Amino acid sequence: MSATMTEKTQTLAVDEQPSFTPTKVFFINSSSGDFSDELHVLDLTSNVTLSPCSSTSPIPDSLRDEVERAATKQKNDRSAWSFELTRGTFSSTMEFHDASAGGAVAAELDMPVLKHYSVWKVRFPEGSPHSSHDVEVRPVSIWKKQETFVKDSVPYLWDMSMGGKGGVLYKTVEFEKRVPVAQFVAKNWLKNCCVLVLDDRQLDAVVALSTCVAVLNRDI
């Protein structure tokens, strides 16, 4: 992405009604001390009550509580996992396995040496239903808690400037404004875990999850 495009994406006005209604709710559970080794993803959409989320405030406590309760019952049940991310010893690549496709690799995340500041690349296999091209997640700058990527020529921006370990994903609409399409939060009471809500009518779930993992590995 060019510097001009990055700056434009960053400065676009947010939709006057900065809320969205998620269609998916995911719980990302890490088995290690960070989000770069082994992750299990639960799709808990059918276990919770979906309601509008606002980009100007964190995910509601009531929704987080519902997700936590549902996840506690299922996170150790391997058959309940929707996706699994694994990384081999000394490897810099995380493989994103899709349980619904028999564990096939849906995407690969190339982790840079300087994982907190450099570009993360999400690679997709040929003929992927999730993306026809690779996606690069780039920091806006070392001073801003924002990450950008482009999907099908549409710029997206992860904004983690709200405070705490959380963020909002914005989609550029008609090259004139940004609208929220996803939001995540990772809290101490869910140590090394994350709740992600998404409108998957606006962005593919695998793309949203993989870019979310990239930003979770930043110093946010």
N, C-alpha and C positions, 0 to 999 in steps of 0.2 A: 504494500500500500504506500502511496506517495505521501510525503510530509504534508502536502496541501490537503489531500483527502483526509489524513488523520486529524489535522487541525479543524477542518470543516465539520467532520463527524463530532468532534468534541464540543464545538460551539453551537451546534444546531439547537434551536428551541425545543424544549420538551412539550409534548402534547398538552393542551390546556387542561385536560382531565387525565392526569398521569396515573391511571389505574388500569388494571387488566384482570381478566378472569382466567385463572389457570385451568388447563384441561388435564394436566399431569402433575403428580406429586411424587418425588423421588427421595429416598433416604440413602445417602452415601456413607458407608461404614468402612473405616480404615482399620486394618489389623496391625498397623505399626504406629510409629510416633509421628508420622506426617501423612501426606496424601500422594506419595510418590512410589510406593511399593506394591501393596496388594489392597484392592478396594472391592467391596461388594455393593451392588446397587439394587435396592428394592423399589419396585413400582407399587406405591401404596395408594394409588388414586381411588381404588374401590373401597378403601378402608377409612377414608376421611370425608368430611363435608367440605366441598369446594366453595369458596366465596371470593369476591373481588379482593385483590391486593393492591396496595398503593406504593408507588416508587418513592414516595416522600417519607415513608415510615417502614420499620422492619416488618417481617412476616409476623402476623398476629400470634400472640402467645397461645391462643386457643387452638390454632392450627398446628403449631409446633408441638403442643402437648398431645394432640391426637396422633400425629406422626410418630412421636416418641413411643407412645403406648403400643401402637401397631407394630413398630419396628422391633421393640423388645421381644415380642412374641415370635417374630419371624427371622431375625437377623442371623441366627445360628442354623437355620433350616436351608441347606444348600439348594433344595428344590424350589425355594421361593425367590431365589435371586433372579433378577431380570438380566443383569450384566455383571461381569467380573473383569476387573483390571488386574493384570499381573505383570511383574517385571523380573527378569532373570537376574541372578547374581552378577554384578559388574556390568549389567546392561543399562543403556541409556534409553531404551525403548519400552514403553508400557503398551501391552496388547489389550484391546477392548473386546472381550468375548461376549457374544449375544446368545443368551440361553435359549431364546425362541428359535434360533437357527442352529441348534445342536452344538453350541459353543464355538461357532465359527468366528473368526476375527472380523469385527465390524469396522475397526479403525485401529491405528497405531499412533501413539503419542511419542514424538521424539523429544526427549528432555535435554535441554542445553546444559553445558557444564555450569554456567552461571544461571541456574534455574530461576533465581529471583529477579533477574534483570534482562535476560536475553529472549530471543524469539522461540516459542514453542511451535512445532509443526505437527499438525494432525493429518495423517495420511490415510486414504481410503482405498480399498482394493478396486480393481477394474470392475465396472458394472455395478458399483455399490448403489443401493437404493437410498442411501443417506446423503451422499454428495458425489457429484460428478468430477470434483477436483479437490486437491488438498487445501487445507486451511492453515494459515499462519496467525498465531496469536501474538500481537506485538504490544509492548508497553508504550503508552503515549509519551512518557518521559520517566526518568528515574525519580522525579519529584512528585508525580501525580499517581494516584491510586486508580489508574484507568488502563484498560487493555482494549485493543481494537482487532477486528478480523473482518474478512469479506467473504460472503457466501452468495454465489450466483450473482455477482456484481453488486450486491447490496451490503453496505457497511453496517457493522454492529459495534456496539461499545459496551464493555463491562465497566461499570462505575462502582468502585469500592470506597468512595469518599464519604459515605453516610456515617461511618464510624463503626467500630467493632469489626468482627470478622464476618462481614456480609457484603452483598453487592446486588446491583440491579443490571439486567441486560436490556439495552435499548436497540431497537431496529430503526434504521433510517427509512422514512417513508417519503416517496416522491422527491427525494433529495432536498427536502425542505424542513423536516422536523423529525424528532426522535420520539418513538413510543415504546413503553416498557413491554417486554414479552416474557421475561423470566426474572426470578429473584432467588437468592440463596442466603442462608445464615448457618454459621457453625458456632456453637456456643460451648462454654466450659462444661455444662451439664451433659453435653453430647460430645465429650472429648474425642477429637479426631473423627468426628462425624459431621454430616452436613445435610440440611434439608433444602431441596431445590424444587421450586414450583415453576411451571412452564406452560405457556400457551403453544402447544405443538402444532397449531394451525399456522403459526407464524415462523417456526423454526423446527427442524428435525430434532428429535430427542437426543440422538447420538451426538450430533454436532453440539447441542447445548451442554450435554453432560461432559463431553471431552474438553470443551473450552472452559467449562466451570472447574474441572480438575486442574487445568493449567493455571487459572488465576488463584485457586486455593493454594498452590505451591509458591505463590509470590509472598513477599512480606507485606501482608495487608492487615 
